[in-house]
Amino acid sequence: MMMEQMKRLIDQLEEAHVLSREAFISLIDSCTPELSDYLFEKARRIRQAHYGNDVYLRGLIEFTNYCKNDCLYCGIRRSNKNASRYRLTKEQILSCCEEGYGLGFRTFVLQGGEDGHYSDEMFIDLIREIKTRYPDCALTLSLGERSYESYKALYEAGADRYLLRHETADSVHYSKLHPPALTLETRKKCLMDLKKIGYQVGSGFMVGSPGQTSAQLAEDLLFLHELQPQMVGIGPFIAHHDTPFASEESGTTELTLFLLGLIRLMLPAVLLPATTALGTIDPLGREKGILAGANVVMPNLSPREVRDKYLLYDNKICTGDEAAECRHCIDGRISSIGYQVVVDRGDSKQIAMDQGDSKVGGKKDV
């Protein structure tokens, strides 16, 4: 009887795209192989309706591992004196883009710690150069919390998307993962600013982070429904040996996949990555993510000599690969489960809740 009730909740989510907090908690607490299979079948059908068998690539360029913040879970936190720090130059970043373009990447993701070395002017110059050289490509930024004016200037320079995971939508839990200088209120304001400016916005959270409860995961889902992002990145928490959470247990493959499926039903046309972290805790994690409803993978385009320095968590995969190795490996893995990697910008088809709001202007999704 309980299983049938849970399946009905999944049916309701498919139809209404949201559930009550209590219903989400019940589903999360009832995560079993049988219920997961039921959910994943629906998730695959929904993503098929919007994206077919296409899987989109994002070329990840991790350009700096300096960070002013001291988040308790992060391997590049300011207090980690064992981290081998680096910064890529403009020329190195452009070289990564050149190689990636030749390999079929049509989205570049500039990701780094919150590093004050890079000014708005430096980013504006870099963005304009990338967009001039590769006008058929999308450019995603993942630079952390910035002012409204900074976000707007980078958008006007040509940036298309911005990734800023909220990490947890529970303020008490947020304070246990971050230093006092960082607050959930500020993080949410940044996300709303990004939407108002016109970015295609990505958010997301960790699964299984220290102290996390099913109720907090339900709050994450409800916040994502409120935000209506174009992309959601979730992955399991994995400890880093040089952080205060070094001895904490990792999140699980099973719960991460289950939440991917729920998000696909809640945001039917969202861009949903099968993350590197998922592939790190499970050798087939990225394939399982695609089969749970995901439709994006993010191979690494960073220079090989710095990949093992951008370690947010331990045992990160693909740190020794060349960019071409990553690309060909991903192609083979995705085709082995009946899907295809495509050469495409891969814009979201998600219809945002505030679409048509006169306050939201700028670039439209393709």
N, C-alpha and C positions, 0 to 999 in steps of 0.2 A: 504493500500500500504506500509506504513512504517513497519508494522509487517512482511510482506513478505520479505522486504529488510533485516530486522534483521535476519530472519530465514535463508536467503541465506548466510549471514555472518557467521552464525553458521555452515552451511554446508561447507563453505570455510575453516573454522578453522578445522573442522573434517578431511578435505582432505589434507590441507597444513600444519597444526599444528602451524601456526602462522598467524597473521594479522598485518596490519599497526597500528601504534599508533592511528590514527584517527578512524579506524574501531573498535578497542577495546573500545575507548571512547564512540562511538556511541552505542555499545552493552551495556556497563555499564549504560549509561544514559537511556537505553530503557528497563531496567530490570522490567518486569511485570510478573504476575502469568502465563499468557499464554506463553510468551517467555521462562520463566523458565521451564515450563513443557516440552516444545519442546527440550530444552537443556538437561534436566535431563534424558529424555528417551534415547538420544544419549549417554550420559555419562555412563548410566548403561549398555548399550550394549557394549561399548568399554571396561569397566572394567570387564565385564563378559567374553569377549574374552580373556583377559589376566589372570584373576584371578578366574573366575567362581563365585561361591557364597561365596568364602572364605573371612573371615575377620581375620586379624592378630592382635595379642595382643602384646603390648609392656609394660613391667613391669617397671613403673616409680619409681625411688628411688631418692627422693629429699634430698640430703645428707648434704647440708649446706644452710642456708639463710643469711650468711654473704656475703657482696658484696662490692668491692672497688669502684664500679661505682655509679653514681647518676642520672640514667635515670629518666626523669620527670614523666613517666607513671607507674613506677614499685614500688610495695609495699615493696620490700626488698632493696630499694635504700639506699645508705650509710647514707643519711641525715634523714632517718626515725628513730627517737629516740624511737618511740613507739613499734618498732618491737621487739619481743621476740626472741633473736638469739639462734641458736643451731648449733652443728656440730655432725655428726654421726661418730663413730669410725669404723675402719676396720671391727671389729667383728660384729657391728650392721649392716653394709652394707652386709656382707656375710650372716648374718641371714635373711635379706630381700630376698636375692637371693635364699637361701635354701627354704624358704616358697614359693616364687614365682615358683620355679622349680616344687615343689610338686603340685602346682595349675595349671601346664601346660604352664607356660610362658617359651618361648625359645628365648626371647630377653630381656635383661635388659638395662635400660637407666639410666645412672648416670648423674643427672642434679643438678646444684647448681649455686649459685652466684659466681662471680669471687673472690674467697677466697684464699688469699696468704698463709693461714695456710697449705694448701695441696701442697706439693712440687711435682715436676715431679717424684722423687724417690718414694714417697708415692703412687702416682697413678700407677706407673709401677709395684710396688709390689702388689697392689690391683688387677690390671688388670690380671697379671699373675696368681694370686690365683683363680680368678673367672674363667678364661679360663681353668685352670687345673681341677677345680672341675666340670665344666660344659662345656666340649669341644663341645657339640652339640648345644650350645647356641651362639647367636650373642651378642656382647657388643657394645652399643652405648654410646658415650660421648656427653655431652652438657655442656661445661665448659667455653664457651665464647671465647674471643680473646686471642691467645697465639702466641708464636714465631713459625716459621717454624720448628726449631729444637725440640721444645717441642712437637708439633703435630707429628713429625716423630718418636720421641722416644716412644710416647704412642701407635702409630700404630704398631711399631715394637714389642712392648710388647704384642700385641694381640688384640687391639681395632679394631673393624670392621667398625663402622659408626661414623659420627659426625654430630650433629645438631647445626646449627648456623643461626638463622633467620636474614635476612638482614633488616627486619622491614619496610623499605621504600627505594625505589631505586632512590628517588629524594633527592639530596644533601641538598637543602634548607630545605625541610621538615624534613630530618634527623637531621639537626641542631636544629630544634624546639622541637624535642623529646629527645635529648641527650645533655649532657654537652659538652663544647668545646673540651675536651680531646678525645672524641670519634668522628670518622669521617666515612662517608660512604666509602671513599677510602680505609681505613684500613680494614673495614669489608669485602669489596669485595676481597681485597688481601688475607685475611684469607681464604675465601671460595675457591679461586683459588689455594692457597697452599694446602688445604685439598684434592682437586681433584688431584693435581699433585702427592701428596704422595701416593694416592691409596684408600683413604677412600670412602665408600659409603656415599655421602654427602646429608644432608638435609638443606633446607633453607625455607624461608617463610616470611610472613608479617602480620601486623595487619590490620584489616578492620574497617574503621570508626575512626581511630585515629585522634586526634584534628588537624584541618586544612587540612585534606586529601581531595584531589580532584579526580575526575574521571581520569584526565590526569596523576596524580601520580600513580593511580592504574594501568593504562595502562603501565606506565614505569616499575612497578613491574612485570607485566606479560612478558614484553619484556626482562627484566633482567633474569627471570627464563628460558625463552627460550634460551637465550645465555648461561646460566650456565649449563643447562641440569642436574639438580640434580636427585638423585634417590628417594628423598622424599621431599614433600612440606607440611609444616605445616602452615595453616592460621587459624586465629580465630578472632572473633570480639574484638575490644578494649572494655575493661571494666574498669571503673575508680576505683582507690583505694582511700579511704578517707584520707589517710595520704600522699598524693602526691599533687604537684601543679595542677594536672588535676582532682582533686576531684569532681569538679562540672560539668565536661564535660559529654556530652551524650555518651552512649555506641554505638558501631556499631550494625548493624541489622542482624537478622537471615537471612532475605531474600537476602541481598547483599552478605553475606558470602557464602551462598549456591550457589548463581549464579556464584561466582568466583571459587568455588570448581568445578562446572561443566565445566567452561571454561578451568581450568587447566587440567582436565581429558582429554579434547579434544586436548589440546596443547601438553601434555606429556602423551601419552596413557597408558603407563605401569608404571607410577610413583606410589610410595607408598603415599597415601593421607589420613591423619588422619581426623576422625571426632573428633574434639578436646574437651577437658574439658570445655574450654571457651564457645564453641558453646552450650554445654549441660547446661552451667550456665545461659545463657540468654534465653534459651528455654527448657522447660522440656523434649521435644522430639528432642532436637537439634542434638544429636548424631545419632539417627535413621534417621532424615532428611538428615544428612550429608552422611550417607551410601547410601541413595536413590538418592543423588545428584552426586554420583560417588566416594565417599570415600571408603577406604577398610582397614583402620587401626583404632584401638582404644587403648588408653593408660591408663589403670587403674593404681591406685596408690598402690605401694608396700611399701611405707615409713611407719615407725612405727606410729601407730595411735596417739601417744602422741605428735608428731611433725607436723602432717599434717596441723593443723590450724595455724601453724607458717610460712609455706611457702605460703604466700598469695601475689601473684603478683598483684591480683585484688580482689575486694570485692565479697562476697557471693559464693566463689568457692565451687562446689559440692563435695560430697564424703569425706569431711575432717574427718567425724566421723566414717567412715566405717572401718571394718577390711578388710584385703586383700582378704580373701575368700568371704566376702560380695560383694566387688567390682566385683570379677570375676563372681560370680553366677548371680549378677544383670545384668552384661553386656551380659552374655550368653542368658539370658531370653529376654532381649531387642532386641538383634540382631536376634534371632530365630523368634521373633514375626513379623518381617518384611520379612521373607523368606531367610535370610542369615545364615551362620554358622561360629562360632568362631572355629578356628583350632589350634591344637598344632603344631607349625611350626616356624622356624626362620623367615620366611616371607621375604626373600630377594627380592629386586626389580628386575623386569624384564625390567626396563627401559633401552633402548639402548642409552647410553650417546652420545652426539654429537662428543666427542673426543675419543670414544672407538677405540682402535687400534692405537692411538697415541703412539709412542714409549716412550714418556715422562711419560705416565701413566702406572704404573705397579702395582704389588701387587695383593691382593685378588680380585677375579672376582665374579660378582654376580652369584647366583645360579638360 
